[in-house]
Amino acid sequence: NLRCFFEVAKLDLLERLSIPGIAYRKTGTNETSDYSLAAWAQKARIEARKYKTASINISKLEQAIPQIREMTVMNPEEFCSKLIGLFAECGIALVLLPHIGGSFLHGASFHNGNQIVIGLTVRGKDADKFWFSLFHEMCHVIRGHIGELSRTTTQQEDEADSFARDTLIPQEQYNVFVEGNCFTRECINNFANGVGIASGIVLGRLQKENYVQYNCLNDLKTQYQITC
């Protein structure tokens, strides 16, 4: 079963199992994380074969960024099929998979034949983490990070983090907001509405940057259970 799943003739090939040019976002590491990543990425690759995608068109993906960003205020039932369809038009199979234990994985992107695969973990995921991971992987695709033979560098991961952060919440407007030093529920909601983003995404960034404690206002966050 393992040989069939990983599409290898011998299991000792798993020691060298790697997807060239894979980019992935994770939050930790341990002795099982490489195997977990390999299993998760292989599942994403298998699922991607079920998608009918157009020719890869990175320019079209860049042009779609505002449209994708607008979906952050929708429920999964509203945006899921639209999002997958939009990526397919750009030559990208957007695969949504459950989290696999031990991987610390949020998302990954890589070439798969004539298409690109972007895989995201979705089970029990906060909306802000879902969208951050999506735009993070989009940066790897747009900037050509997955076209290289080796895995992404720390510099490329930092670049993808900055892209996701600033695409979701424009830096200049965010600076003005934090200078006001008002992080109440009302202030966060007003700012989020003003920049056209979900309040939970704003809260997630405020918590990440230590403006709001992680145990405060978490009812502003939405938990996604995506099954499409």
Secondary structure, 3 states (H helix, E strand, C coil): CHHHHHCCCCHHHHHHCCCCCCEEEECCCCCCHHHHHHHHHHHHHHHHCCCCCCCCCHHHHHHCHHHHHHHHHCCHHHHHHHHHHHHHHCCEEEEEECCCCCCCEEEEEEEECCEEEEEEECCCEEHHHHHHHHHHHHHHHHCCHHHCCCCCCHHHHHHHHHHHHHHHCCHHHHHHHHHCCCCCHHHHHHHHHHHCCCHHHHHHHHHHCCCCCCCCCHHHCCEECCCC
